[in-house]
């Protein structure tokens, strides 16, 4: 398929620049992420030959002769490589013998059934890249007037924009629809229905799939996802989720079984918890290290709980938690572009921050995520200032590059105290 044809079929993805960059500095790249997020289509832009392990015949042939799957013009794209796990070793061995930059592109929607089949880590030869569903900037629903990169660099004046055309109805829709490419490109009235079909497809494992996932009961996977969704954007302990599973489904669930299913959900790139930020605080305050519970795309949680856009608007507490999850998804996508990471902060003194975005050079910004409204914005701004003061006074960290309240709706402006306010539909990397 010609690149021009692919370009006409989908919106440009931010990960393209990272793939290009990694191919210039590594023998192979591994693009991993959930089913249906657009990995294959995007990676087709960079290949000169490809093989898709999407049929029993192709998988059987690749397992019998994994080295043969490498034959073809380079860069060679091997789609869903984990269905013939020894391909990993063949790629590594080939690079050991005849190293070239950008020689192979591997895509995967799960890890191999038996991780011991991967005899080598691939370090220095195979560079992993995480791909997620589309952010609002990629789906062309953000105008990009607020750039995180510019905020770190302090290179532009912060905009003043009322942003009146973006409504709470729009936010509820994109939360439930998610960032799945085909849903994004679909007409609004059917987009959420398409996402519902995607949800069911996440838990369908055909005979050609890894045995490890085929042995998992799809209903149990969905049951855990539902419980996880009830605790979205919180620090719910494992014991809390297990108890919720037991109570809501009248089913026994021992910790070992739970851990096994949780590992499967992570290996399928469905769950993506956010780790804690741990600055070196010179005080008796203990920093909490519990991760917050998140999904790779909020639409999974909405579908698990059978939540519609109208349901969200009628339950603002749940709406706020779901919106926070979507905002974290976008922030992770944007920070991947900037070579940074997203963490959260909680301490035992009661101080917290929804998202700390951190660059490799030590610069950081603090973000509180709110639906909007004067009271919530004011509370978020005060919390951010308290965090800044504590970090500057009692840690070795630099002062933050910026403080921002990220809202679902409303305008963009700089408050008199210097705290920035911006809606999510104005954000970009």
C-alpha positions as CSV (number, residue, x, y, z in Angstrom):
1,X,0.0,0.0,0.0
2,X,1.3,3.4,-1.0
3,X,2.1,5.9,1.8
4,X,0.0,8.5,0.1
5,X,-3.1,6.2,0.4
6,X,-2.4,5.6,4.1
7,X,-2.0,9.3,4.7
8,X,-5.5,9.8,3.3
9,X,-7.0,7.3,5.6
10,X,-6.0,8.6,9.0
11,X,-5.0,11.6,11.0
12,X,-1.3,12.2,11.7
13,X,-0.1,10.7,14.9
14,X,2.4,12.3,17.3
15,X,4.3,9.0,17.7
16,X,5.4,9.3,14.0
17,X,8.3,11.7,15.0
18,X,9.4,9.3,17.8
19,X,9.4,6.3,15.5
20,X,11.4,8.2,12.9
21,X,13.9,9.4,15.6
22,X,14.3,5.9,17.2
23,X,14.8,4.3,13.8
24,X,17.7,6.7,13.2
25,X,19.4,5.6,16.4
26,X,18.4,1.9,16.9
27,X,18.5,-1.3,14.8
28,X,14.9,-2.0,15.5
29,X,11.9,-0.4,17.2
30,X,9.1,-2.1,19.0
31,X,5.8,-0.2,18.8
32,X,3.5,-1.7,21.5
33,X,0.0,-0.8,22.6
34,X,-3.6,-2.0,22.8
35,X,-5.5,-3.5,20.0
36,X,-7.1,-1.0,17.6
37,X,-5.0,2.0,18.6
38,X,-3.5,2.4,15.0
39,X,-0.1,0.7,15.4
40,X,-0.1,-1.1,12.0
41,X,-1.4,1.8,10.0
42,X,1.1,4.2,11.4
43,X,4.1,1.8,11.1
44,X,3.2,1.1,7.5
45,X,4.4,4.6,6.8
46,X,7.9,3.6,7.5
47,X,8.3,0.1,6.0
48,X,9.6,-1.1,2.6
49,X,8.3,-4.6,3.2
50,X,6.0,-6.2,5.8
51,X,4.5,-9.4,7.1
52,X,1.3,-9.5,9.2
53,X,0.9,-12.4,11.6
54,X,-2.9,-12.3,11.4
55,X,-3.7,-15.7,10.0
56,X,-3.1,-19.2,11.3
57,X,-0.9,-20.0,8.2
58,X,1.3,-16.9,8.7
59,X,1.7,-17.6,12.4
60,X,2.5,-21.3,11.8
61,X,5.1,-20.4,9.1
62,X,6.7,-17.8,11.4
63,X,6.9,-20.2,14.3
64,X,8.4,-22.9,12.2
65,X,10.9,-20.6,10.5
66,X,11.1,-17.3,12.5
67,X,14.3,-16.3,10.6
68,X,12.3,-16.4,7.3
69,X,10.0,-13.7,8.6
70,X,12.9,-11.3,8.5
71,X,13.3,-11.7,4.7
72,X,12.4,-8.6,2.7
73,X,13.5,-5.1,2.0
74,X,14.4,-3.0,5.0
75,X,12.9,-1.4,7.0
76,X,11.0,-4.7,7.5
77,X,7.7,-4.4,9.4
78,X,6.7,-7.5,11.4
79,X,3.1,-7.0,12.7
80,X,2.0,-8.7,15.9
81,X,5.4,-10.3,16.3
82,X,4.5,-11.8,19.8
83,X,2.5,-14.6,18.0
84,X,5.8,-16.1,17.0
85,X,8.0,-15.0,19.9
86,X,11.3,-16.4,18.6
87,X,11.2,-13.6,16.0
88,X,12.6,-11.4,18.8
89,X,15.7,-13.5,19.1
90,X,16.1,-13.7,15.4
91,X,16.0,-9.9,15.1
92,X,18.5,-9.5,17.8
93,X,20.8,-12.1,16.4
94,X,20.6,-10.5,12.9
95,X,21.5,-7.1,14.3
96,X,24.4,-8.6,16.1
97,X,25.6,-10.0,12.8
98,X,24.8,-7.1,10.5
99,X,23.8,-4.0,12.4
100,X,22.0,-1.2,10.6
101,X,19.9,1.6,12.0
102,X,16.1,1.3,11.3
103,X,16.3,-2.3,10.0
104,X,13.1,-3.6,11.7
105,X,9.8,-2.4,13.0
106,X,7.9,-4.7,15.3
107,X,4.4,-4.1,16.5
108,X,2.6,-5.9,19.4
109,X,-0.8,-5.8,21.1
110,X,0.4,-8.1,23.9
111,X,3.5,-9.6,25.4
112,X,4.4,-13.2,24.5
113,X,2.6,-16.0,26.2
114,X,5.9,-17.3,27.6
115,X,8.3,-14.5,28.3
116,X,11.1,-17.0,28.8
117,X,10.9,-17.5,25.0
118,X,12.6,-14.2,24.7
119,X,16.2,-15.2,25.4
120,X,17.6,-11.7,25.2
121,X,16.4,-8.3,26.4
122,X,17.2,-6.6,23.1
123,X,18.8,-3.7,25.0
124,X,20.9,-1.5,22.7
125,X,19.3,-3.1,19.6
126,X,15.5,-3.0,20.0
127,X,14.0,0.2,21.3
128,X,10.4,0.0,22.7
129,X,7.9,2.7,22.1
130,X,4.4,2.8,23.7
131,X,1.5,3.8,21.5
132,X,-1.8,4.8,22.9
133,X,-5.2,5.7,21.4
134,X,-5.5,9.3,20.0
135,X,-5.2,12.4,22.1
136,X,-7.5,15.3,21.4
137,X,-4.7,17.1,19.6
138,X,-4.4,14.1,17.2
139,X,-8.1,13.8,16.7
140,X,-8.2,17.5,15.8
141,X,-10.5,18.4,18.7
142,X,-7.8,20.5,20.4
143,X,-6.8,23.8,18.8
144,X,-3.4,23.6,20.4
145,X,-3.2,27.2,21.6
146,X,-1.6,26.0,24.9
147,X,1.7,24.2,24.3
148,X,3.4,22.3,27.1
149,X,6.7,22.7,25.4
150,X,6.2,26.5,25.3
151,X,5.2,26.5,29.0
152,X,8.4,24.8,30.0
153,X,10.4,27.2,27.8
154,X,8.4,30.3,28.7
155,X,8.6,31.3,25.1
156,X,5.1,32.6,24.4
157,X,2.5,34.7,26.2
158,X,-0.3,32.6,27.7
159,X,-3.5,33.0,25.6
160,X,-6.7,34.7,26.8
161,X,-9.6,32.8,25.2
162,X,-13.2,32.3,26.2
163,X,-13.5,28.9,24.4
164,X,-17.3,29.1,24.4
165,X,-17.9,26.6,21.5
166,X,-16.4,23.7,23.4
167,X,-19.2,22.4,25.7
168,X,-19.7,19.8,28.5
169,X,-21.6,17.7,25.9
170,X,-18.5,17.6,23.8
171,X,-16.4,16.5,26.8
172,X,-18.8,13.7,27.8
173,X,-18.8,12.5,24.2
174,X,-15.1,12.2,23.8
175,X,-14.7,10.6,27.2
176,X,-17.1,7.8,26.2
177,X,-16.0,7.6,22.6
178,X,-12.3,7.4,23.4
179,X,-9.4,7.9,21.0
180,X,-9.7,4.8,18.8
181,X,-9.0,5.9,15.3
182,X,-12.0,4.4,13.6
183,X,-14.3,5.9,16.3
184,X,-12.7,9.3,15.9
185,X,-13.2,9.2,12.2
186,X,-16.8,8.0,12.4
187,X,-19.9,10.2,12.5
188,X,-20.7,11.5,16.0
189,X,-24.0,9.7,16.3
190,X,-22.4,6.2,15.8
191,X,-18.9,6.8,17.2
192,X,-19.8,5.6,20.8
193,X,-21.5,2.5,19.3
194,X,-18.3,1.6,17.4
195,X,-16.3,2.0,20.7
196,X,-18.7,-0.5,22.3
197,X,-17.8,-3.0,19.7
198,X,-14.1,-2.3,20.3
199,X,-14.5,-3.0,24.0
200,X,-15.8,-6.5,23.3
201,X,-13.0,-7.1,20.8
202,X,-10.3,-6.4,23.5
203,X,-11.2,-9.6,25.2
204,X,-11.7,-11.9,22.2
205,X,-8.7,-14.3,21.8
206,X,-8.7,-16.5,18.7
207,X,-6.9,-19.8,18.3
208,X,-3.9,-18.1,16.9
209,X,-3.6,-15.9,19.9
210,X,-1.2,-16.6,22.7
211,X,-2.3,-19.5,24.9
212,X,-1.7,-17.4,28.0
213,X,-4.5,-15.1,27.1
214,X,-6.8,-17.8,25.6
215,X,-6.8,-19.5,29.0
216,X,-8.2,-16.4,30.6
217,X,-11.9,-16.2,31.1
218,X,-13.1,-13.1,29.2
219,X,-15.9,-12.6,31.7
220,X,-13.5,-12.6,34.6
221,X,-11.3,-10.1,32.7
222,X,-14.3,-7.9,32.2
223,X,-15.3,-8.3,35.8
224,X,-11.9,-7.0,37.1
225,X,-12.0,-4.2,34.5
226,X,-15.5,-3.1,35.9
227,X,-14.1,-3.1,39.4
228,X,-11.1,-1.2,38.3
229,X,-13.3,1.3,36.5
230,X,-15.2,2.0,39.8
231,X,-12.0,3.1,41.3
232,X,-10.6,5.0,38.3
233,X,-8.3,8.0,39.1
234,X,-8.0,6.9,42.8
235,X,-5.3,5.2,44.8
236,X,-7.5,2.1,45.6
237,X,-5.5,-0.7,47.1
238,X,-5.4,-4.2,45.5
239,X,-7.4,-5.5,48.5
240,X,-10.1,-2.9,47.8
241,X,-10.5,-4.0,44.2
242,X,-10.5,-7.7,45.1
243,X,-13.2,-7.0,47.7
244,X,-15.2,-5.1,45.2
245,X,-15.0,-8.0,42.7
246,X,-16.2,-10.5,45.4
247,X,-19.1,-8.3,46.6
248,X,-20.4,-7.2,43.2
249,X,-20.2,-10.5,41.5
250,X,-20.6,-13.0,44.3
251,X,-17.5,-14.7,43.1
252,X,-14.4,-15.9,44.9
253,X,-11.2,-14.2,43.9
254,X,-8.0,-15.1,45.7
255,X,-5.0,-12.7,45.5
256,X,-2.9,-15.0,43.3
257,X,-5.7,-15.3,40.7
258,X,-6.3,-11.6,40.8
259,X,-2.6,-10.9,40.2
260,X,-2.5,-13.3,37.3
261,X,-5.4,-11.6,35.6
262,X,-4.1,-8.1,36.4
263,X,-0.8,-9.0,34.7
264,X,-2.7,-10.2,31.7
265,X,-4.6,-6.9,31.5
266,X,-1.4,-4.9,31.7
267,X,0.2,-7.1,29.1
268,X,-2.7,-6.4,26.9
269,X,-2.0,-2.7,27.4
270,X,-5.5,-2.0,28.9
271,X,-4.4,-0.8,32.3
272,X,-1.9,1.9,32.8
273,X,-1.5,3.1,36.4
274,X,0.3,6.4,37.1
275,X,3.2,6.1,39.5
276,X,3.9,8.5,42.3
277,X,6.4,11.4,42.2
278,X,8.9,11.3,45.0
279,X,10.8,14.5,45.4
280,X,13.5,14.6,48.2
281,X,11.5,16.3,50.9
282,X,13.6,17.4,53.9
283,X,10.9,16.9,56.5
284,X,9.1,14.2,58.4
285,X,6.3,14.2,55.7
286,X,6.0,10.8,54.1
287,X,5.4,10.7,50.4
288,X,2.8,8.1,49.4
289,X,3.9,5.7,46.8
290,X,0.6,4.1,45.8
291,X,-0.1,4.5,42.1
292,X,-3.4,5.9,40.9
293,X,-5.6,3.6,38.8
294,X,-5.9,4.5,35.1
295,X,-6.8,3.0,31.8
296,X,-5.0,3.4,28.5
297,X,-8.3,4.9,27.3
298,X,-11.2,6.1,29.4
299,X,-13.7,4.7,27.0
300,X,-12.8,1.2,28.3
301,X,-13.9,2.2,31.8
302,X,-17.1,3.9,30.5
303,X,-18.1,0.8,28.6
304,X,-17.2,-1.5,31.5
305,X,-19.7,0.4,33.6
306,X,-22.2,0.9,30.7
307,X,-21.9,4.7,31.1
308,X,-23.2,6.9,28.4
309,X,-22.5,10.6,27.8
310,X,-25.8,11.4,29.4
311,X,-25.0,9.3,32.5
312,X,-21.8,11.3,33.0
313,X,-23.6,14.7,32.9
314,X,-26.0,13.4,35.5
315,X,-23.2,12.2,37.9
316,X,-20.6,15.0,38.1
317,X,-18.5,13.1,40.7
318,X,-18.0,10.2,38.3
319,X,-17.6,12.6,35.4
320,X,-14.8,14.3,37.2
321,X,-12.9,11.0,37.8
322,X,-13.4,9.9,34.2
323,X,-12.3,13.2,32.8
324,X,-9.2,13.1,35.0
325,X,-8.4,9.7,33.4
326,X,-8.7,11.1,29.9
327,X,-6.6,14.1,30.8
328,X,-3.9,11.8,32.1
329,X,-4.0,9.9,28.8
330,X,-3.5,13.0,26.8
331,X,-0.7,14.3,29.1
332,X,1.1,11.0,28.8
333,X,1.0,11.2,25.0
334,X,2.2,14.7,25.0
335,X,5.0,14.1,27.5
336,X,6.2,11.1,25.4
337,X,6.8,13.6,22.6
338,X,8.8,15.8,25.0
339,X,10.8,13.0,26.4
340,X,9.2,13.4,29.8
341,X,6.9,11.5,32.2
342,X,3.7,12.0,34.1
343,X,3.4,11.3,37.8
344,X,1.1,12.1,40.7
345,X,1.9,13.5,44.2
346,X,0.3,12.6,47.5
347,X,1.7,13.0,51.0
348,X,0.5,12.1,54.4
349,X,0.1,15.7,55.3
350,X,-2.9,15.8,52.9
351,X,-1.2,17.7,50.1
352,X,-1.8,16.2,46.6
353,X,-1.5,17.0,42.9
354,X,-3.2,15.2,40.1
355,X,-0.3,15.3,37.6
356,X,3.4,16.2,37.9
357,X,4.9,16.5,34.4
358,X,8.6,16.1,34.5
359,X,11.3,16.5,31.8
360,X,14.7,14.7,31.8
361,X,16.5,17.9,32.5
362,X,14.7,18.3,35.9
363,X,12.2,20.9,34.8
364,X,8.7,20.2,36.0
365,X,5.2,21.5,36.1
366,X,2.2,20.8,38.4
367,X,-1.3,20.3,37.0
368,X,-4.6,20.0,38.9
369,X,-7.4,18.4,36.8
370,X,-10.9,19.8,37.3
371,X,-14.2,19.7,35.3
372,X,-14.3,23.5,35.6
373,X,-16.2,26.2,37.5
374,X,-14.8,29.0,39.7
375,X,-14.9,27.1,43.0
376,X,-13.0,24.0,41.6
377,X,-10.5,26.2,39.8
378,X,-9.9,28.2,43.0
379,X,-9.4,25.0,45.0
380,X,-7.0,23.6,42.4
381,X,-5.0,26.8,42.2
382,X,-4.6,27.0,46.0
383,X,-3.5,23.4,46.2
384,X,-0.9,24.0,43.5
385,X,0.5,27.0,45.3
386,X,0.8,25.0,48.5
387,X,2.7,22.3,46.7
388,X,5.0,24.8,45.1
389,X,5.8,26.4,48.4
390,X,6.5,23.1,50.1
391,X,8.7,21.8,47.3
392,X,10.7,25.0,47.0
393,X,11.2,25.2,50.8
394,X,11.8,21.6,51.7
395,X,13.2,19.7,48.8
396,X,16.1,19.8,46.4
397,X,13.8,20.2,43.4
398,X,13.8,23.3,41.2
399,X,10.8,25.6,41.4
400,X,8.1,24.5,38.9
401,X,8.2,25.9,35.4
402,X,4.4,26.5,35.7
403,X,1.3,25.7,37.7
404,X,-1.9,24.9,35.8
405,X,-5.4,24.0,36.4
406,X,-6.5,21.8,33.5
407,X,-10.3,22.0,33.0
408,X,-12.8,20.2,30.9
409,X,-14.6,23.4,29.7
410,X,-14.2,27.1,30.1
411,X,-11.6,29.6,29.0
412,X,-7.8,29.9,29.0
413,X,-6.2,32.7,31.1
414,X,-3.5,33.5,33.6
415,X,-4.7,34.3,37.1
416,X,-3.4,37.2,39.1
417,X,-1.4,34.8,41.3
418,X,0.3,33.4,38.2
419,X,-1.6,30.1,38.1
420,X,-2.6,29.1,34.5
421,X,-6.1,27.9,33.6
422,X,-6.6,26.0,30.4
423,X,-9.3,23.7,29.0
424,X,-8.1,20.3,27.6
425,X,-9.3,21.2,24.1
426,X,-6.6,23.9,23.8
427,X,-3.7,21.6,24.9
428,X,-0.9,20.2,22.7
429,X,2.7,19.0,23.3
